[in-house]
């Protein structure tokens, strides 16, 4: 393999230009850990160095300087050439390729040159993933969010189910992979802030802002992630629709989702119920746990909703103004009403 790939210049492309192309293929050559912590949605990870190799070469660079680190980098990559060639051959050839590393530096320069030498017309992304992060933050500020419409309602009314059934909506909890409540992470692995924001921007750019864009009312944080400030501010000012449903139906939804949906996580749910004693008192929580252990889940969650969630949520709802109120007894009927919705 030629050892001057880090010296040859490549065709360059900005993040914005790459994402605006039709069906772009972003080839991310950062290490697996870097990619897992934050990536462009739909990108493909072909690491030039694995996590340990990147760490060791970084130490070598600090201790001996760039020349020895570059030499070691080529030595590490050379045995991977055959595997890389096979992986490149399996990538779609009918899409424009753009190669990205952390900051648009040596890794993407070497990788792009290697790829081009194999006959593929790849370009190097200027500024790398850092540039993409800056692009995300900039876009959150300039989008404007016209026709944003918030759906509010007590826990268990089916807000998330409705949001996911609508054709023009933002499923923030789905993108966060967290339900935004005390039980929100049961059966799920929450996403990082970077990956949440990447998925969010992709969706924000895909919806039709000329008609209502529905989003569930949320607090600023959804589990470990935070809604970008410009979007959260727009949500606070947007027209709001209130969904309602009887307590018995709300408790049935909670039971179906958390208990029947994840039977192997009953212990986790039980532990969370047990943590309600600061609000409900030890005696009441003991009663809830007795119902839970006897599998009287409906009775247990009716009490949790009425005495815990509703008390907290109703305080917030009392300060809101709603443009409409819909009883969500049949999800399909609610969806039909909202699909035809026009803002006043």
N, C-alpha and C positions, 0 to 999 in steps of 0.2 A: 504494500500500500504506500502511496506517496505520502511523505511526511511534511508537505507544505500546504495542506488544505486550510490551515489557519491563516495563511497569508493571502490566499486568492479571494478576490472580491466576488460577491454574488449579486444577482438582481434582487433589489430590495422592494418590500411592500409594507405599508403601514397596517396597523391593526384594523383601522376603520376600512381601508380598501379591501383587506382580506375578507372581512366579515360581510361586506356588501356584495361580494361576488356570488354567483349562483352556485349553491351547494359546495362551498369551499371545504377542503380537507386540511385541517390544521394538524401537523405532525409535531407533537410536543416531545422534545428530546431531553427534557429534564429527568431527574431521578424519580423513581416510583413514589417516594415520600413527598417530594415537591408536588408531583402531579396529584396525589391523593389530597393534599391540603388545599389545593386550588387549581382549577383548570377551566379552559374554555369548553362549554358544553359541546359534545360531539367530537372533540378532538381525540386523536389517537396517540397513545404514549409509546414511543420507541426510544427508551433511555440510551443515551450515549454512554453514561456511567451509571452503575447502580448506587444505592445510598452509601455503602461503605467505600466504594471506589471514589465517589465524589468527596467524601469526608477526608480520606487519606491524601488525595491529590491537593485538596485545599490546604491541609497541613504542610505538605511538601512545598507548595507555592509560598506560604508564609515563611518557611524556614530557609529555603534555598533560592527562591526567586522563580520567575516564570519559565525560564529555559528548561530546568529539570522537570518542572510540573508538566510542561507541554510534552516533553519526551516520554514521561510516564503515561500521560494520557493516550498517546498513540500506541504505546506498548499494551495498554489495557484494552483498547478498542480493536486492535488487529485481530485477535481470535474471534471477534464477534462479526466479522465481515460477512461470512457465509450466511449466518442467521439473518443479518440485516437484509441481505440481498433477497432471501426467501420472503421475508416479511414485506419488503417493498413490492415484490411481484404480486403479493396478495391484496394490496391496496387498490381501491377503485381507480382506474386509469382515466375515467371520463370526468373527473373533477379537478379543479385547479388546486395545486398543492402549495402550502405555505409552512415553513419550518420555524419553530419557536423554541427559545430557551428562556432562561430567567430574565435576561436584560438585553437580548439581541447581541450577545457577545460570541466568545470563541466556540462554545458548543454548537450553537446553531450555524455558525460559519463553517465549521468542519463538516457538520452533518449535511448542510445544503450542498457544499461542494462534492461530497461523496455521492449524494443522491443524483446530482446533475451528471457526474462522471458515469453513472450507470444508465444514463439516457432519459431521466425523468426531469421535466421542466419545473423544478421547484424554485420558490423564492424564499428569501430570508425575511422574517418579520422584524421590523425595526423596533428596538426597545423591548422585545420579548414580552413575557407575561406581565412584567411591571407596567409596560405601556398599556396592556389590556386592562389592568386594574384601574389605571388612571382614566381610561376610556369609559369604563363602567361608571365611575363616580361622576364624570362629566355628563354622561347621558342621563343619569338620574336627576340631575339639576335642570336639564334643558327640555325634558319631554313635555312638561306642562300638564299632563293628565286630564285633558278635557273629557267630560261625560263620565268621569269616575262615579260609581254608585255603590254605596256601602250597604251590606246586609247585616243587620244586627239581630240579636235574639238570645234568650236564655239558653244555658247549656242543655243540649239534647234536642233542640227544636229541628235539627237537621240542616244547619247552615252549610256545613262542609259538603254534605251530599248534594245540596242544591248548587253550590258553587261548581262542583265537579261535573254536574249535569248540564251546565250552561255552556253555550258555544263561545261566548265572548267574556271570559272571566279570568281573574288572577287567583290561582290556588296557592296562597302564601304558605299554608300549612303543608301542602304537598311538596312545595319547593324546599321548605325547611326540614321536611321529614319529621315533623313534630306537631302535635295537635294543639299546642298552646295552652294546655291546662295542666293541673297537677298530675293527671294520668297521661300526659301528652306523649311521653316517650315509650309507653308500654308497647313492646313488640317492634319498636322502630329504632334506627340508628340516626340520630340527628346529623344534619349536614354542617359543614364548616361555614363560617360567614362568607368566605370567598366563593365557595361553590353555590351557596344560596343566592348570592348577588349575581353570579353568572347566569343561573337559571332564570332569575327574576328579569334581568335585562333582556334575555332572549324572548321571554313571554311578553314583556312590555312592548317590544318592537314587532311582535306578531299580531297582537290584538287590533281590532278595528276601532280607532278612537272617534270615528264619526258617529258611533252609536253607543249606548250605555255599556260601560265596562264594569262588571260586577266584582266586588271584592268583599271578603268577610271582614267585619269589624274585629280588630285585634288590638291588644296592647302593643307598645313599641317592640317588646321582645317576644319572640316565639321560641320558647326553649332557650337554647344558647345563642341564637342569632337575633340580630336587630333589623327591623325594617329601615331602609335608608330614610334619612330625615325628610327629603323633599316629598317622597311618596307618603310618608306618615302624616305630614302636614296637609297634603291634599286630601287624604282620607278623613281628617278631622273636619274639613270644610265641605266635604261632598254631601249631596243629598243622601238620606238614609232611609231604608225600608226595614220595618220591624217584622220579623217572622215570629209566629207564636205556635204553640202546641200544648195540649193538656199534659199535666205532670206525669200521668201514667204512661203516655206515649214517649215522653222524653226519657223516662227511666228505662223503658224497654229498649230504646235506641242505645243507651249507655251500656246496658247489659249485653246486648248483641255485639257491640263493638269491642268492649274490653274483656268480657268474660267468655262469651261464646266464640268470639273471633280469635282469642289467644288463650286456649285452655291450658297451655303449658306455662302461662305467666300468672296464674291465679295467686301464687305466693307474693309476687311483686305488687299486684293490685291490692291484696289484703294488707300488705305493709303500708301502702299509701293511705288506705282508709284509717289505719291505726295512727297516722300522723295528724289526724284532724282534732286531737284533744285540745290544743290551745284555743280553738274556736268553739268546739262543741262540749268540751268537758270529758273527763275520763269515764264517767258513768254512761253517757250517751254513746261514746265510741265503743265501749265494751258491748253495749247492746247491738250496735251495728256489726261488730265482729262476730257476735253470736249468730245473727241472721246470715252473715256471709258464710260462716262455717257450716250452717244448716242448708246452704245453697238457696236461701231465700233472697236471691239477688235483687229481684224487683222491689221488695220491701226495703232492702238496704239502700238501694240507689234512689228510691223516692225520697227517703229521709236525707241522704247526702245532698240531693239537688235542692230540696225545699229549705233545709236548715243551714247549708253551707254555701253552695254556688249561687242560689237565688238571692240570698241576703247580700252577697258581695256584688253580684251583677246588677240587681235592681237599683242600687244606689247610682251606678253609672247610667243606666237606662233612664232614670228619672230626670237626668239633666240633658237628655237628647230631644231633638225635634224630628219627627218622622214625616216623610212625604206620603207614606202609605203603610198599612198594616195588613199582612197576609197570614192567614192561618194555614200552616203547613201540615194538613192531614194526609194529603196524597201528593207525593213528590212530583209526579208527572204533571198534575194540574198546576202546581206551583211553577214548574219549569215553563209550561206553556204561557202562563201569565207573564213571567219575567222575560221570556224570549220576545214577546210582543211589546215590552215596556218601552215607553217613550217618556223622557224627562219633561216635567211641567215647563 
